[in-house]
Structures are given as structure tokens and as C-alpha cells.
């Protein structure tokens, strides 16, 4: 039982607490981009493990996410007048 509590605290509570601290200290746009990039990072990290294999459907989904992030970043820069 103590192992379950420890794994729950380390694997769930600590990351959620750090997320809340990050949200309170960063602007909302930075938090949104960081959270949206997590699937891309997870996909890249999976490549180092022999237990996982990359699938074409996952790559397409990540390409869509990455495209949406880039489009949003460019639109925001244009809206703010940044060149």
C-alpha cells in the first residue's frame, strides 16, 4: 500500500503541483504552447525505447498538432505586430 501512495505522490501530485506553479508564474500563451508540445516530446522520447514503435497514424496526429502550434504562433506574432 505504501508503494501505491508513493507512486501516486511522485507520479501525479508533484507534476500537478509543478504545473500549477508554472501556470501562476508564466503567461497563458507559454503554458498553452508547452502543454500542446507534450505529445510531440512524448513521441520523440518513445523512439529511444525498444518496447514502442512509431506508427503512421500517430505521426500524422503529431504533424497536425505541430502545424496548429506553428500557425497559432505565427498568427499571434502577426496580431502583436512582431516581425
Secondary structure by P-SEA (a helix, b strand, c coil): caaaaaaaaaacaaaaaaaaaaaacccaaaaaaaaaaaaaaaaaaacccccbbbbaaaaaaaaaaaaaaaaaaaaaaaaaccc
